[in-house]
Amino acid sequence: MNDPQQLGSFPTTRLRRLRRHDWLRRAVAETVLTPADLIWPIFVHDHEAALPVPSMPGVERLPVEGVLRAAEEAIRLGIPALAIFPVVEPALKTDDGAHAYEADNLACRTVRAIRQRFGDALGIICDVALDPYTTHGHDGLLADGQIQNDETVAVLCRQAVVLAEAGCHVVAPSDMMDGRVGAIRESLDAVGRDDVAILSYAAKYASAFYGPFRDAVGSAAALGTAASQGLADKKTYQMNPANAAEALREVALDIAEGADMVMVKPAGTALDVIQRVKTTFGLPTFAYQVSGEYAMIHAAADNGWLDGEAAALESILVIKRAGADCVLTYFAPELARRLGER
Ligand code: PBG
């Protein structure tokens, strides 16, 4: 394979020969996207009507009924799972985020409604982190301006348990505290939920590309206030985008603690990390094309600066080429529709 003679040489070999026709390009494609590669992230809120997210054109915060319609659509399109993100009413947010582990919170009610209607026909993935529930918008508990790792882990375990008991198939800790995967596994097993899988956000970077998501769930303003008061920064728990070797250590620790699947996030700015994680560990590797990646493509397309549909498709295809088994993307429904048309 490394011998250039074996690969042939010009003029006998002409690589353009296999690029001549659409059927041929499709026949020799090394990477093929299918709807089963896509996970659809959904925002749910406690209002009757859907509410658009201004920085994410085409994305809405849906009432539970709307989520059920999306779930039906996902099943029809062959999308394997939804990732549920609750938009928590400001009145329910507290410094300690205690609403996160109340069994009748919006996330749990949404999960129950989906399971009741669709059983196991569609996967349900739930984020485990405190940011939707805390007044300060952090994923963990704050004391003296610092994120308290071990105290946070104890709360995350309670959150994971109520989500599992509501019926979610996968819990996805996105908080980046140390030691949370092992603790969550133990807590789930202790209540007899050894069937619930853990998709760990193992390599989650402190990224500027989460901005529109924070608008959508209403944690942006809170984080801004926290920062102006000199309180901790997400950089004290999310990874520095400068680092890749550290990502492998994060993944190794999470696997040792019992993660069934791991996630790299954001995706488009970490293709190298996705590839290294997949080739080093081989276990199911997910990637999250985050809100800012979606917003960038949309903004350019809405200005007429690029072909949005083609750019969306290409952006996901290359994430899979890098090694991702599955991609969380806000483009999931439109891409799945388009893939189904072929
Ligand atoms: C928080 C969480 C975030 C995202 C998913 N879970 C944001 C953050 O860490 O501030 C971002 C997803 C996106 O930007 O699409 N636990």
Residues whose N, C-alpha, C, O or C-beta is under 5 A from the ligand:
A	BS01	PBG	A129 D131 D139 S174 F209 Y210 F213 Q289 V290 S291 G292
